[in-house]
């Protein structure tokens, strides 16, 4: 079994309880560990890109959580290939943890991931929106 969870979305009205800032990542990780009743998370994923937070800040916080033993691996979700590559370069250049997975939306009708995201070095863990249907791609 692999225990995976994500952070990014708002968890209340406080504007500091959302996004990809160091402050929110650390708080969200502690909250997840407490809710899940565990000491570590196998895969901690950034749910969405955050244009207001530099990727180096995000990766630095995630790297600290890995070094603390609270998470084992980091990943991204719904990131465009260009932002995955930027994150991988930043991780390499700054000695930070890199995304080992990307969770793109994927279905038989929505297959852009094949030409875009799969060309990056991250493994893919695709998802299909529950709002999707064969006649209405999500």
MOJOMO-V321542 format. One record per backbone hydrogen bond with DSSP energy under -0.5 kcal/mol. CO is the residue of the C=O (numbers start at 1). NH is the residue of the N-H. E is the energy in kcal/mol with one decimal. If there is no record, write none. Layout:
co: (CO/CO)
nh: (NH/NH)
e: (E/E)
This chain:
co: (2/3/3/5/7/8/9/14/17/21/22/23/24/25/26/27/28/29/30/31/32/33/33/41/42/43/43/44/45/45/46/50/54/54/55/56/57/58/59/60/61/62/63/64/65/65/66/70/73/74/74/75/76/80/80/81/82/83/84/85/86/87/88/89/90/91/91/98/100/101/102/102/103/104/109/110/111/112/112/113/116/117/123/127/129/133/136)
nh: (4/42/43/45/47/19/8/17/11/25/26/27/28/29/30/31/32/33/34/35/36/37/38/72/73/5/45/75/7/47/77/53/57/58/59/60/61/62/63/64/65/66/67/68/70/71/69/41/44/100/101/46/103/83/84/85/86/87/88/89/90/91/92/93/94/95/96/74/123/76/104/125/78/127/111/107/114/115/116/118/119/120/102/106/132/136/133)
e: (-0.8/-1.1/-2.0/-2.7/-3.0/-3.8/-0.5/-2.1/-2.0/-2.7/-2.5/-1.8/-3.3/-2.5/-2.0/-2.5/-2.6/-2.7/-2.2/-2.7/-2.8/-1.0/-1.8/-2.0/-1.5/-2.0/-0.6/-1.9/-2.0/-0.7/-1.5/-1.9/-0.7/-1.6/-2.8/-2.3/-2.0/-2.2/-2.6/-2.1/-1.9/-1.9/-2.5/-1.8/-2.2/-1.2/-1.5/-2.1/-2.5/-3.1/-0.6/-2.5/-1.8/-0.8/-1.8/-2.6/-2.0/-2.1/-2.5/-2.6/-2.5/-2.7/-2.3/-3.0/-2.2/-1.0/-2.1/-0.5/-2.2/-2.3/-0.8/-2.5/-1.2/-2.0/-0.7/-1.8/-1.8/-0.9/-1.8/-2.4/-1.1/-2.3/-2.5/-2.9/-1.6/-0.8/-1.8)
